[in-house]
Amino acid sequence: MAADIKNTVVTIVGAIAGIDVVLIQMDYTLSGPPLKIQGAAMTYLAMALRGVIKSHNSKQTITKPELTKSGLTVHQLVKLVESKI
């Protein structure tokens, strides 16, 4: 299950950032290069991840402020989503 969650999160991040999934490293920060997910894109990321979380655990959610935390990496995002599922 953890591998499925990781793949899903990385796929969503890649789609929103416009980067091929195989190029995404786990230590990339969401707002930094090369991902540069900010503003409306961060809102879309929160919405997409919220759908994933709600499909597994309807009592949990994720918010945009959780994602805009300074220096949040892809790895930390995967762990955050796993903790909510």
Jmol script that loads the backbone (N, CA, C; Angstrom):
load data "model"
ATOM      1  N   MET A   1       0.820  -1.198   0.000  1.00  0.00           N
ATOM      2  CA  MET A   1       0.000   0.000   0.000  1.00  0.00           C
ATOM      3  C   MET A   1       0.862   1.260   0.000  1.00  0.00           C
ATOM      4  N   ALA A   2       1.959   1.248   0.750  1.00  0.00           N
ATOM      5  CA  ALA A   2       2.821   2.432   0.822  1.00  0.00           C
ATOM      6  C   ALA A   2       3.401   2.768  -0.551  1.00  0.00           C
ATOM      7  N   ALA A   3       3.759   1.755  -1.322  1.00  0.00           N
ATOM      8  CA  ALA A   3       4.298   1.999  -2.659  1.00  0.00           C
ATOM      9  C   ALA A   3       3.223   2.602  -3.564  1.00  0.00           C
ATOM     10  N   ASP A   4       1.992   2.142  -3.417  1.00  0.00           N
ATOM     11  CA  ASP A   4       0.885   2.693  -4.212  1.00  0.00           C
ATOM     12  C   ASP A   4       0.665   4.164  -3.886  1.00  0.00           C
ATOM     13  N   ILE A   5       0.714   4.490  -2.602  1.00  0.00           N
ATOM     14  CA  ILE A   5       0.517   5.878  -2.182  1.00  0.00           C
ATOM     15  C   ILE A   5       1.648   6.741  -2.726  1.00  0.00           C
ATOM     16  N   LYS A   6       2.868   6.270  -2.609  1.00  0.00           N
ATOM     17  CA  LYS A   6       4.023   7.018  -3.123  1.00  0.00           C
ATOM     18  C   LYS A   6       3.867   7.265  -4.615  1.00  0.00           C
ATOM     19  N   ASN A   7       3.524   6.224  -5.367  1.00  0.00           N
ATOM     20  CA  ASN A   7       3.362   6.367  -6.815  1.00  0.00           C
ATOM     21  C   ASN A   7       2.250   7.350  -7.155  1.00  0.00           C
ATOM     22  N   THR A   8       1.155   7.292  -6.416  1.00  0.00           N
ATOM     23  CA  THR A   8       0.033   8.199  -6.663  1.00  0.00           C
ATOM     24  C   THR A   8       0.435   9.641  -6.395  1.00  0.00           C
ATOM     25  N   VAL A   9       1.073   9.884  -5.261  1.00  0.00           N
ATOM     26  CA  VAL A   9       1.485  11.244  -4.899  1.00  0.00           C
ATOM     27  C   VAL A   9       2.490  11.788  -5.914  1.00  0.00           C
ATOM     28  N   VAL A  10       3.475  10.996  -6.283  1.00  0.00           N
ATOM     29  CA  VAL A  10       4.488  11.439  -7.236  1.00  0.00           C
ATOM     30  C   VAL A  10       3.858  11.700  -8.603  1.00  0.00           C
ATOM     31  N   THR A  11       2.900  10.877  -8.998  1.00  0.00           N
ATOM     32  CA  THR A  11       2.204  11.077 -10.270  1.00  0.00           C
ATOM     33  C   THR A  11       1.426  12.386 -10.265  1.00  0.00           C
ATOM     34  N   ILE A  12       0.746  12.674  -9.165  1.00  0.00           N
ATOM     35  CA  ILE A  12      -0.012  13.923  -9.057  1.00  0.00           C
ATOM     36  C   ILE A  12       0.929  15.127  -9.071  1.00  0.00           C
ATOM     37  N   VAL A  13       2.003  15.043  -8.315  1.00  0.00           N
ATOM     38  CA  VAL A  13       2.983  16.134  -8.283  1.00  0.00           C
ATOM     39  C   VAL A  13       3.552  16.364  -9.685  1.00  0.00           C
ATOM     40  N   GLY A  14       3.898  15.295 -10.373  1.00  0.00           N
ATOM     41  CA  GLY A  14       4.433  15.412 -11.718  1.00  0.00           C
ATOM     42  C   GLY A  14       3.453  16.048 -12.687  1.00  0.00           C
ATOM     43  N   ALA A  15       2.194  15.641 -12.590  1.00  0.00           N
ATOM     44  CA  ALA A  15       1.165  16.191 -13.477  1.00  0.00           C
ATOM     45  C   ALA A  15       0.980  17.682 -13.241  1.00  0.00           C
ATOM     46  N   ILE A  16       0.958  18.088 -11.991  1.00  0.00           N
ATOM     47  CA  ILE A  16       0.740  19.502 -11.677  1.00  0.00           C
ATOM     48  C   ILE A  16       1.973  20.339 -12.020  1.00  0.00           C
ATOM     49  N   ALA A  17       3.150  19.783 -11.807  1.00  0.00           N
ATOM     50  CA  ALA A  17       4.385  20.512 -12.110  1.00  0.00           C
ATOM     51  C   ALA A  17       4.738  20.451 -13.594  1.00  0.00           C
ATOM     52  N   GLY A  18       4.106  19.529 -14.320  1.00  0.00           N
ATOM     53  CA  GLY A  18       4.419  19.385 -15.740  1.00  0.00           C
ATOM     54  C   GLY A  18       5.760  18.720 -15.981  1.00  0.00           C
ATOM     55  N   ILE A  19       6.115  17.807 -15.082  1.00  0.00           N
ATOM     56  CA  ILE A  19       7.405  17.117 -15.165  1.00  0.00           C
ATOM     57  C   ILE A  19       7.146  15.614 -15.227  1.00  0.00           C
ATOM     58  N   ASP A  20       7.921  14.931 -16.053  1.00  0.00           N
ATOM     59  CA  ASP A  20       7.814  13.477 -16.144  1.00  0.00           C
ATOM     60  C   ASP A  20       8.101  12.854 -14.772  1.00  0.00           C
ATOM     61  N   VAL A  21       7.295  11.891 -14.413  1.00  0.00           N
ATOM     62  CA  VAL A  21       7.382  11.262 -13.091  1.00  0.00           C
ATOM     63  C   VAL A  21       8.762  10.664 -12.828  1.00  0.00           C
ATOM     64  N   VAL A  22       9.395  10.116 -13.844  1.00  0.00           N
ATOM     65  CA  VAL A  22      10.702   9.482 -13.631  1.00  0.00           C
ATOM     66  C   VAL A  22      11.795  10.501 -13.297  1.00  0.00           C
ATOM     67  N   LEU A  23      11.544  11.770 -13.554  1.00  0.00           N
ATOM     68  CA  LEU A  23      12.533  12.809 -13.249  1.00  0.00           C
ATOM     69  C   LEU A  23      12.397  13.390 -11.847  1.00  0.00           C
ATOM     70  N   ILE A  24      11.320  13.034 -11.154  1.00  0.00           N
ATOM     71  CA  ILE A  24      11.062  13.603  -9.826  1.00  0.00           C
ATOM     72  C   ILE A  24      11.868  12.853  -8.773  1.00  0.00           C
ATOM     73  N   GLN A  25      12.654  13.619  -8.032  1.00  0.00           N
ATOM     74  CA  GLN A  25      13.436  13.077  -6.923  1.00  0.00           C
ATOM     75  C   GLN A  25      12.686  13.329  -5.621  1.00  0.00           C
ATOM     76  N   MET A  26      12.831  12.439  -4.669  1.00  0.00           N
ATOM     77  CA  MET A  26      12.102  12.542  -3.408  1.00  0.00           C
ATOM     78  C   MET A  26      12.565  13.734  -2.564  1.00  0.00           C
ATOM     79  N   ASP A  27      13.755  14.260  -2.822  1.00  0.00           N
ATOM     80  CA  ASP A  27      14.242  15.386  -2.027  1.00  0.00           C
ATOM     81  C   ASP A  27      13.933  16.743  -2.657  1.00  0.00           C
ATOM     82  N   TYR A  28      13.217  16.767  -3.770  1.00  0.00           N
ATOM     83  CA  TYR A  28      12.800  18.041  -4.371  1.00  0.00           C
ATOM     84  C   TYR A  28      11.794  18.730  -3.457  1.00  0.00           C
ATOM     85  N   THR A  29      11.951  20.030  -3.279  1.00  0.00           N
ATOM     86  CA  THR A  29      10.937  20.786  -2.546  1.00  0.00           C
ATOM     87  C   THR A  29       9.818  21.146  -3.524  1.00  0.00           C
ATOM     88  N   LEU A  30       8.607  21.196  -3.004  1.00  0.00           N
ATOM     89  CA  LEU A  30       7.458  21.457  -3.869  1.00  0.00           C
ATOM     90  C   LEU A  30       7.532  22.831  -4.526  1.00  0.00           C
ATOM     91  N   SER A  31       7.932  23.841  -3.758  1.00  0.00           N
ATOM     92  CA  SER A  31       7.931  25.204  -4.296  1.00  0.00           C
ATOM     93  C   SER A  31       9.232  25.580  -4.993  1.00  0.00           C
ATOM     94  N   GLY A  32      10.258  24.755  -4.843  1.00  0.00           N
ATOM     95  CA  GLY A  32      11.545  25.071  -5.451  1.00  0.00           C
ATOM     96  C   GLY A  32      11.714  24.433  -6.819  1.00  0.00           C
ATOM     97  N   PRO A  33      12.810  24.800  -7.479  1.00  0.00           N
ATOM     98  CA  PRO A  33      13.069  24.213  -8.792  1.00  0.00           C
ATOM     99  C   PRO A  33      13.401  22.722  -8.646  1.00  0.00           C
ATOM    100  N   PRO A  34      13.061  21.893  -9.547  1.00  0.00           N
ATOM    101  CA  PRO A  34      12.405  22.169 -10.820  1.00  0.00           C
ATOM    102  C   PRO A  34      10.873  22.101 -10.751  1.00  0.00           C
ATOM    103  N   LEU A  35      10.304  21.771  -9.591  1.00  0.00           N
ATOM    104  CA  LEU A  35       8.847  21.609  -9.504  1.00  0.00           C
ATOM    105  C   LEU A  35       8.115  22.944  -9.560  1.00  0.00           C
ATOM    106  N   LYS A  36       8.537  23.887  -8.739  1.00  0.00           N
ATOM    107  CA  LYS A  36       7.965  25.244  -8.707  1.00  0.00           C
ATOM    108  C   LYS A  36       6.436  25.246  -8.623  1.00  0.00           C
ATOM    109  N   ILE A  37       5.906  24.470  -7.689  1.00  0.00           N
ATOM    110  CA  ILE A  37       4.454  24.434  -7.487  1.00  0.00           C
ATOM    111  C   ILE A  37       4.097  25.537  -6.501  1.00  0.00           C
ATOM    112  N   GLN A  38       3.366  26.541  -6.978  1.00  0.00           N
ATOM    113  CA  GLN A  38       2.992  27.689  -6.155  1.00  0.00           C
ATOM    114  C   GLN A  38       1.623  28.187  -6.581  1.00  0.00           C
ATOM    115  N   GLY A  39       1.032  29.019  -5.758  1.00  0.00           N
ATOM    116  CA  GLY A  39      -0.233  29.675  -6.094  1.00  0.00           C
ATOM    117  C   GLY A  39      -1.357  28.712  -6.410  1.00  0.00           C
ATOM    118  N   ALA A  40      -1.992  28.922  -7.561  1.00  0.00           N
ATOM    119  CA  ALA A  40      -3.138  28.099  -7.952  1.00  0.00           C
ATOM    120  C   ALA A  40      -2.747  26.641  -8.112  1.00  0.00           C
ATOM    121  N   ALA A  41      -1.529  26.379  -8.566  1.00  0.00           N
ATOM    122  CA  ALA A  41      -1.077  24.997  -8.718  1.00  0.00           C
ATOM    123  C   ALA A  41      -1.049  24.276  -7.367  1.00  0.00           C
ATOM    124  N   MET A  42      -0.696  24.997  -6.314  1.00  0.00           N
ATOM    125  CA  MET A  42      -0.687  24.404  -4.977  1.00  0.00           C
ATOM    126  C   MET A  42      -2.117  24.076  -4.535  1.00  0.00           C
ATOM    127  N   THR A  43      -3.065  24.916  -4.917  1.00  0.00           N
ATOM    128  CA  THR A  43      -4.470  24.648  -4.607  1.00  0.00           C
ATOM    129  C   THR A  43      -4.926  23.387  -5.319  1.00  0.00           C
ATOM    130  N   TYR A  44      -4.564  23.234  -6.588  1.00  0.00           N
ATOM    131  CA  TYR A  44      -4.930  22.034  -7.343  1.00  0.00           C
ATOM    132  C   TYR A  44      -4.278  20.789  -6.752  1.00  0.00           C
ATOM    133  N   LEU A  45      -3.051  20.930  -6.287  1.00  0.00           N
ATOM    134  CA  LEU A  45      -2.373  19.808  -5.643  1.00  0.00           C
ATOM    135  C   LEU A  45      -3.126  19.390  -4.385  1.00  0.00           C
ATOM    136  N   ALA A  46      -3.521  20.357  -3.572  1.00  0.00           N
ATOM    137  CA  ALA A  46      -4.271  20.058  -2.351  1.00  0.00           C
ATOM    138  C   ALA A  46      -5.584  19.363  -2.680  1.00  0.00           C
ATOM    139  N   MET A  47      -6.272  19.838  -3.708  1.00  0.00           N
ATOM    140  CA  MET A  47      -7.553  19.243  -4.088  1.00  0.00           C
ATOM    141  C   MET A  47      -7.378  17.805  -4.572  1.00  0.00           C
ATOM    142  N   ALA A  48      -6.361  17.566  -5.375  1.00  0.00           N
ATOM    143  CA  ALA A  48      -6.118  16.223  -5.887  1.00  0.00           C
ATOM    144  C   ALA A  48      -5.758  15.263  -4.759  1.00  0.00           C
ATOM    145  N   LEU A  49      -4.887  15.714  -3.854  1.00  0.00           N
ATOM    146  CA  LEU A  49      -4.491  14.862  -2.733  1.00  0.00           C
ATOM    147  C   LEU A  49      -5.646  14.640  -1.768  1.00  0.00           C
ATOM    148  N   ARG A  50      -6.488  15.653  -1.617  1.00  0.00           N
ATOM    149  CA  ARG A  50      -7.675  15.522  -0.770  1.00  0.00           C
ATOM    150  C   ARG A  50      -8.561  14.395  -1.296  1.00  0.00           C
ATOM    151  N   GLY A  51      -8.716  14.304  -2.602  1.00  0.00           N
ATOM    152  CA  GLY A  51      -9.510  13.231  -3.200  1.00  0.00           C
ATOM    153  C   GLY A  51      -8.923  11.864  -2.913  1.00  0.00           C
ATOM    154  N   VAL A  52      -7.604  11.749  -2.991  1.00  0.00           N
ATOM    155  CA  VAL A  52      -6.939  10.479  -2.695  1.00  0.00           C
ATOM    156  C   VAL A  52      -7.155  10.098  -1.241  1.00  0.00           C
ATOM    157  N   ILE A  53      -6.964  11.055  -0.347  1.00  0.00           N
ATOM    158  CA  ILE A  53      -7.109  10.791   1.084  1.00  0.00           C
ATOM    159  C   ILE A  53      -8.545  10.422   1.428  1.00  0.00           C
ATOM    160  N   LYS A  54      -9.493  11.198   0.920  1.00  0.00           N
ATOM    161  CA  LYS A  54     -10.914  10.950   1.223  1.00  0.00           C
ATOM    162  C   LYS A  54     -11.371   9.591   0.697  1.00  0.00           C
ATOM    163  N   SER A  55     -10.791   9.118  -0.396  1.00  0.00           N
ATOM    164  CA  SER A  55     -11.192   7.820  -0.932  1.00  0.00           C
ATOM    165  C   SER A  55     -10.747   6.673  -0.028  1.00  0.00           C
ATOM    166  N   HIS A  56      -9.752   6.918   0.812  1.00  0.00           N
ATOM    167  CA  HIS A  56      -9.276   5.898   1.752  1.00  0.00           C
ATOM    168  C   HIS A  56      -9.813   6.109   3.162  1.00  0.00           C
ATOM    169  N   ASN A  57      -9.940   7.371   3.566  1.00  0.00           N
ATOM    170  CA  ASN A  57     -10.362   7.690   4.926  1.00  0.00           C
ATOM    171  C   ASN A  57     -11.185   8.978   4.889  1.00  0.00           C
ATOM    172  N   SER A  58     -12.492   8.824   4.916  1.00  0.00           N
ATOM    173  CA  SER A  58     -13.380   9.976   4.731  1.00  0.00           C
ATOM    174  C   SER A  58     -13.306  10.998   5.866  1.00  0.00           C
ATOM    175  N   LYS A  59     -12.702  10.656   6.980  1.00  0.00           N
ATOM    176  CA  LYS A  59     -12.619  11.577   8.115  1.00  0.00           C
ATOM    177  C   LYS A  59     -11.378  12.463   8.073  1.00  0.00           C
ATOM    178  N   GLN A  60     -10.483  12.199   7.146  1.00  0.00           N
ATOM    179  CA  GLN A  60      -9.237  12.974   7.050  1.00  0.00           C
ATOM    180  C   GLN A  60      -9.251  13.861   5.817  1.00  0.00           C
ATOM    181  N   THR A  61      -8.419  14.880   5.832  1.00  0.00           N
ATOM    182  CA  THR A  61      -8.270  15.777   4.685  1.00  0.00           C
ATOM    183  C   THR A  61      -6.872  16.363   4.695  1.00  0.00           C
ATOM    184  N   ILE A  62      -6.572  17.139   3.696  1.00  0.00           N
ATOM    185  CA  ILE A  62      -5.304  17.857   3.626  1.00  0.00           C
ATOM    186  C   ILE A  62      -5.636  19.271   3.168  1.00  0.00           C
ATOM    187  N   THR A  63      -4.920  20.232   3.696  1.00  0.00           N
ATOM    188  CA  THR A  63      -5.205  21.629   3.376  1.00  0.00           C
ATOM    189  C   THR A  63      -4.017  22.274   2.667  1.00  0.00           C
ATOM    190  N   LYS A  64      -4.285  23.346   1.982  1.00  0.00           N
ATOM    191  CA  LYS A  64      -3.230  24.072   1.279  1.00  0.00           C
ATOM    192  C   LYS A  64      -2.148  24.569   2.241  1.00  0.00           C
ATOM    193  N   PRO A  65      -2.507  25.113   3.422  1.00  0.00           N
ATOM    194  CA  PRO A  65      -1.439  25.540   4.347  1.00  0.00           C
ATOM    195  C   PRO A  65      -0.490  24.408   4.752  1.00  0.00           C
ATOM    196  N   GLU A  66      -0.976  23.186   4.806  1.00  0.00           N
ATOM    197  CA  GLU A  66      -0.087  22.060   5.114  1.00  0.00           C
ATOM    198  C   GLU A  66       0.937  21.862   3.997  1.00  0.00           C
ATOM    199  N   LEU A  67       0.537  22.170   2.783  1.00  0.00           N
ATOM    200  CA  LEU A  67       1.419  21.966   1.629  1.00  0.00           C
ATOM    201  C   LEU A  67       2.373  23.128   1.406  1.00  0.00           C
ATOM    202  N   THR A  68       2.017  24.294   1.889  1.00  0.00           N
ATOM    203  CA  THR A  68       2.868  25.462   1.661  1.00  0.00           C
ATOM    204  C   THR A  68       3.904  25.654   2.766  1.00  0.00           C
ATOM    205  N   LYS A  69       3.982  24.688   3.668  1.00  0.00           N
ATOM    206  CA  LYS A  69       4.994  24.734   4.717  1.00  0.00           C
ATOM    207  C   LYS A  69       6.372  24.843   4.069  1.00  0.00           C
ATOM    208  N   SER A  70       7.185  25.725   4.573  1.00  0.00           N
ATOM    209  CA  SER A  70       8.490  26.014   4.004  1.00  0.00           C
ATOM    210  C   SER A  70       9.347  24.758   3.861  1.00  0.00           C
ATOM    211  N   GLY A  71       9.829  24.533   2.652  1.00  0.00           N
ATOM    212  CA  GLY A  71      10.759  23.445   2.409  1.00  0.00           C
ATOM    213  C   GLY A  71      10.148  22.061   2.352  1.00  0.00           C
ATOM    214  N   LEU A  72       8.834  21.950   2.195  1.00  0.00           N
ATOM    215  CA  LEU A  72       8.191  20.632   2.134  1.00  0.00           C
ATOM    216  C   LEU A  72       8.687  19.880   0.911  1.00  0.00           C
ATOM    217  N   THR A  73       9.233  18.699   1.135  1.00  0.00           N
ATOM    218  CA  THR A  73       9.762  17.893   0.040  1.00  0.00           C
ATOM    219  C   THR A  73       8.726  16.883  -0.430  1.00  0.00           C
ATOM    220  N   VAL A  74       9.000  16.285  -1.567  1.00  0.00           N
ATOM    221  CA  VAL A  74       8.113  15.243  -2.093  1.00  0.00           C
ATOM    222  C   VAL A  74       8.045  14.093  -1.089  1.00  0.00           C
ATOM    223  N   HIS A  75       9.165  13.730  -0.507  1.00  0.00           N
ATOM    224  CA  HIS A  75       9.195  12.650   0.479  1.00  0.00           C
ATOM    225  C   HIS A  75       8.316  12.985   1.693  1.00  0.00           C
ATOM    226  N   GLN A  76       8.430  14.195   2.191  1.00  0.00           N
ATOM    227  CA  GLN A  76       7.607  14.609   3.330  1.00  0.00           C
ATOM    228  C   GLN A  76       6.130  14.622   2.955  1.00  0.00           C
ATOM    229  N   LEU A  77       5.832  14.991   1.730  1.00  0.00           N
ATOM    230  CA  LEU A  77       4.449  14.993   1.263  1.00  0.00           C
ATOM    231  C   LEU A  77       3.892  13.573   1.226  1.00  0.00           C
ATOM    232  N   VAL A  78       4.683  12.637   0.737  1.00  0.00           N
ATOM    233  CA  VAL A  78       4.250  11.237   0.715  1.00  0.00           C
ATOM    234  C   VAL A  78       3.964  10.761   2.137  1.00  0.00           C
ATOM    235  N   LYS A  79       4.847  11.070   3.069  1.00  0.00           N
ATOM    236  CA  LYS A  79       4.668  10.657   4.471  1.00  0.00           C
ATOM    237  C   LYS A  79       3.421  11.320   5.070  1.00  0.00           C
ATOM    238  N   LEU A  80       3.158  12.581   4.732  1.00  0.00           N
ATOM    239  CA  LEU A  80       1.978  13.288   5.213  1.00  0.00           C
ATOM    240  C   LEU A  80       0.713  12.598   4.717  1.00  0.00           C
ATOM    241  N   VAL A  81       0.673  12.278   3.435  1.00  0.00           N
ATOM    242  CA  VAL A  81      -0.498  11.600   2.873  1.00  0.00           C
ATOM    243  C   VAL A  81      -0.661  10.222   3.511  1.00  0.00           C
ATOM    244  N   GLU A  82       0.418   9.486   3.674  1.00  0.00           N
ATOM    245  CA  GLU A  82       0.351   8.164   4.318  1.00  0.00           C
ATOM    246  C   GLU A  82      -0.210   8.276   5.731  1.00  0.00           C
ATOM    247  N   SER A  83       0.175   9.303   6.465  1.00  0.00           N
ATOM    248  CA  SER A  83      -0.289   9.447   7.847  1.00  0.00           C
ATOM    249  C   SER A  83      -1.776   9.736   7.909  1.00  0.00           C
ATOM    250  N   LYS A  84      -2.317  10.344   6.876  1.00  0.00           N
ATOM    251  CA  LYS A  84      -3.737  10.682   6.857  1.00  0.00           C
ATOM    252  C   LYS A  84      -4.599   9.525   6.360  1.00  0.00           C
ATOM    253  N   ILE A  85      -3.981   8.604   5.653  1.00  0.00           N
ATOM    254  CA  ILE A  85      -4.721   7.451   5.157  1.00  0.00           C
ATOM    255  C   ILE A  85      -4.713   6.383   6.217  1.00  0.00           C
TER     256      ILE A  85
END
end "model"
wireframe off; spacefill off
backbone 0.3
color backbone group
